Amino acid sequence: MPQPSQAPRPLLDVTRIYYEAAAAELPRGRQVLERWPDATRVEVASHWNVPELHGDEANVERWVRIKREALVLGVKKSLAARPNGRSADFIAPSTANGCAMACAYCYVPRRKGYSNPVTVFANIEQITGYLERHVRRQGVKAEPNQCDPVSWVYDIGENSDCSVDAEISDNVDDLVALFRGLPTAKASFATKHVNRRLLELDPRGRTRVRFSLMPERVAKVLDVRTSPVRERLAALDDFVAAGYEVHLNLSPVVVHEGWLAMWAELLDSLGAATSEATKRQLQAEVIFLTHNERLHEVNLGWHPKAEDLLWRPAMQEAKRSEGGGTNVRYRAGDKGRYVRELLDLIAERAPYLHVRYAF
């Protein structure tokens, strides 16, 4: 007799909230605490210093459990919009950091434990007030650039996935509402999680969602705890219809045996999944894999199958990171050829797709 299939475990099932006292006193902090009233509450002096979140980094059960069950609530102390110039004109001050997903290639610094669960910043009014003043100081954008021809673009999700953040609090709602009223600027964030509640926020073209895509068979190994690629493809038209500007992050591009054939299949699926209206406004960023030696070592303890794709010493060369760690990327001469091959494939299979930049 066949056994009934088990329902997938939720992305978030918060049982323990670490909080700064000042964050718990703010309205947004109270909202988060009330969302999970049965969670154990642990007061901490700093959202960065939570000893219980550090430990056996190679224990996969603990790694994923922390992401699902732990949440941190803090106050964002430093507010600054950093110039960027690649995907966005500016990187906005974070309203969250960390992630409930566990992509095998993500090496964002994990000062609060390598599993890096979500921290929500409760002082959202300070952050949105700072952003509004910063946008108004820029005035009208004088010249077009690769970020946008008309608007100043602010990345609001550099350190987190805003689609996941919107499952936790109303911070993302407030950011979408802010940029809806700023005619010279747009918000932008990349995501691997389909949160259909975002369709209700009425962005009026002032928020750009960059859905990350890679071939399905590779994503099943590397994009741990994310929305399936087919679900992301199915969401593109709906987000355009809801008033978002929708772009793509084709990243990370992982080179392996048969990689171009897999990308051809994905591009064909993209064409079949999208309307003409979506295609007319669709643009993409193409980013090839950069991996990290320390993350490689950690992954060997919990997800070695991923390293069969990510760690290819014969194809890669070392590069010292700004933080002093050792990163690896595809060898320079070979990488240039890989980039050209993929761009040629995009021109052939998805000629409507404008690539904003590729590296």
N, C-alpha and C positions, 0 to 999 in steps of 0.2 A: 504494500500500500504506500503510495507516495506521501512523503512528509510535507506538511504545509511549509511554504517558504517564509522565512523570517523577514519582517519589515526592516529596512535599513535603519541603522542607528542614527539619531538626529545629529546634525552638525554641532549643535550646542545643547547641552543638558547640564546647566550650571548648578553645581552643588557647593561651591566655595567661592566667596568674593573677598578679595583682599582690597582694602580701601584706605585711602588717606582721609583723615577726619574732615579736612576742609572740603574734600570732594563730596562726602556724604551729606554735607549741609546744603549743597547747591541743589536747585530744582532738578537738573539733569541727573545728578547723583542719586537723588531720591527716586527718580523714575526707574533707574537701573536696579536699585535695591528692591523696589516694589515689584519689579518684573519677576524676580525669583525670591519670593518671601521666605521659602523654606531653606535657602542656601545658608550654610554656615558663614558668618561674617568675621573676618580677621582684620583688625586695624593694623596698618603698617606705617612706618615713618615716611617712606618714600615708595612711589610706585615702581621705581627701578630696583629697589632692594627688598626682594621677597625671597628669603632663604629657601623656603619650601619648594620653590620652582626650579631650583638648581639641584643637580644630582646625577643619576646614571643616565647620561645622554643617549646611550646605545640601547636602552630598554624600550622597545617599541610600544609595549603596553602602556608604560608610563608616559611616553612621548605623546601618543594620541589621546590618552585619558586626560592629561593636563589640558590639551587644546580644547577638548569637549567640555570639561567640567570646571575649569578654573577661569575666573574673570578678575581683572584688576581695574580699580576705579581710582583715577588720580586727577590732579590739576596740572594743566600745561603751564609751565613756568616761563619759558622763553618763546616769545612770539616774533617770528621773522619770516618774510617771504624771500626765499633765495632765488636769484636769477638761474635760469636753466638753459633755454634756447634750443633744446632738442625736441622733446615731446610737448613741452609747455614753455611759456615765457618765464613763469615763476613756479616754484614749489611752495605751496601754501603751508602755514603752520598746521601740524597734524591735529585732528580731532580724535584720533585713535592711533595706536600702533599695535603690531602683532597680528596674528591671524589664526582662525580656527582650522584652516586648511593646512596641508603638510606637503607641499610640492617638493620633490626630492632635490631640485636644483636651487632652491631659494636659500641664499646665504646672507640675508639681511642681518646685521649685528643683533645678537640676542643677549643683551645685558641683563635681562631678567630671567635667564634660563634658556637653554638652547631650543626648547620646544616653543617658546615665544607665544604664549596665549595672548588674547586680545586685552589691551588696556584701553578703556574709554576715558576721555578727558571730559570732565563735567563742566568746566568753565566755558561753555560753548558761546555764551554772549560776548565774552571778551575776545574770543577768536574771530567770530563773525564781525564784530565791531572793528577789529584791527584790519581784517580783509577789506571791508568796505572803504575804510580810509585809504588803504594802500591802492586800491583800484582807482579811486577818485584822484589820487595824486598823479597817476600815470597820464591822465587826460585821454585824448583820442589817439589811437595807434596811428603813427604817421606813415609807416611803410609795411607792406605785407612781408611775412617771413614763413618759414616752413611750419611754424606752430599754427598760424591762422592768418589769412589775408587781411582781416579787419579787426578782430577782437584780441585783447590780451587774454592768454590762456593760463589758468592756474590749476596745477595738479593738486587735487585735494586728497589723494590717496597714495602718496609715496610709500608710506610705512604700514599700510593695511589694505584690505579689500573693502571698499565702501559698500558693496552689496551685502557683505557679511555684517559690517558695522550697522547697517540699517535693520538688521534682525535684532539688534541689541538695544538701540536707543534711537531717538529722533535727531541725532546730530546731522546725519546726511540729509534728512528732510529740511533742516534749517539751512544747510549749505545750498541745496537746490533752490530754496525760496529766496535766499540772498542773491544768487546770481541771476535769477529770473528778473530781478529788478535792477540789474546793472547792465545797461545797454552797450558798454564798451568792453565787457569781459565775459569769459566763459569759464565754468568749472570743467574739470576733466579728471577721469579716473579709469584705471584698467581693472578688469574683473575676470574671474574664472567661476563666479557663482551667479546663477540666475535667481534673482529675487524679484518676483513679479509684483510685490508691493510697490516697488519703485515706479511702476506704470501709473500709479495714482497721483504722482507728485507734481504734474503739470509744469515741466521745465521750460516750455516755450522756446526751445532751441538754444538755451543758454547753458546746458550741461552736455558734455560730450562723454559718452560711455565707450570705452575701448575694450571690446570683448577679445580676450586672448584665445587664440586657436593654435592647435597643432594636430597632426594626424591622430585619429582616434586610437589606433593600436599603440602608439607611443604614449599618448595621454593616459591610457589605462595603467601604464607602468609608472609614469612620472608625476602626473597631476593627481596626487593623493587627496581624497576627500573633497574634490571639486565637482561641479556640475559636469555631466558628460558632454563631450563636444557636440553631439547631435542636439542636446538640449540648448546649448548656446546658439547653435545655428538657427534653431527654431524660434529663438527669442528676438532675432535681429529685426525682422519686420515689425514686430509688436512694439519694440522700443522706438523705432522711427515713427510709427503711428501715434505713439504717446507723446511725441514732441521732443525726443532726445536727438542729438546728433550722434550717429553711431559710426565708429571707426573700428578697426581691427588691430590687435597686436599679434602678428605672426611670430610667436616667440615662446620659449627659445627654440630656434631652429637647430635640431640635433642631427648631425651627419652620421649615417650608418649605412649598412648595405641596403640598397633599395629605397633610400630616403626620398629621392625625387619622385619615384612612382607613387609613394604614399602622399606626397604633397599634391601631385596631380589629382589624385582621388579626392583629397580634401577640397581643392579648388573647384572641382566639378560639383561636389556636394554644396559648396557655398553658392554657386550659380543657381542650382536647383532650388535652394532654400529661400532665395531672396527675390523680392519684387523689383520692378524697374525703378520705383521710387527709392527703394533702399540702395540699389546699385548706383543711382545718380549721385548720391551723397557719400558713398562709402570710400574711405581711404584707409591706408594701412601703414604701420611701422613694422619693419623686419629686423629682428634682433637675433643674431646667432649666439649659441651657448657660450657663456663663460662659467667655468666651474671653479670650485674652491677646494684646496687640499684638505683643510680641516673638515669641511662638510663631507668630503669623500670618505674620510676616516670614520666619521659618525655614521654615515649611511651604510657602511660595511657592517655595522652592528645591528641595524634594524631593517634595512631595505637593500641588500646587496644586488638584487636583480636590476635596480635602477643604475647601479654603477657600471653594469655591462654596456649601457648606452652613454653614460655621462663621462666616464673616465677612460679615455683612449690615448694613452701616452704616445703611441706612434704617430698620432695625428695632431697632437697638441703641443704647445710651448708655454713655458711659465711666464707669468707677468706679475710683478710685485704690485699689490693693491695699495691704495692710498692709506689704508689702515695698517699696512705692514705685513699682511698675510700674503700667501702665495695663491694666486689664481692661475688657471690654465685656460687657454683659448686655442682655437684651431690655428695651425701654422700660417703665417701671414700670406705667403704666396698661394697656398691652397685655399685659404679662406676667401681671397678675392675671386677665385674661380667658382667656389661654392655660391657666393653672393650672385655672381653673374648668371649662373645656371638657374638659380631660383627666380631671379627677376625675369629671365627669358621665359621661364615656365609660366609665371604670372601673366606676362604679356600675351602668351599663347592661350592659356586656359581661362583667364579672367581679365580680358582687356579693359573692362570698365573700372578696374581697381587701381586707383592712383596710389603709388607708394611714396609716402612723404619722406622717408629716409630708410636706409638699410645699412647695417654694419655687423 
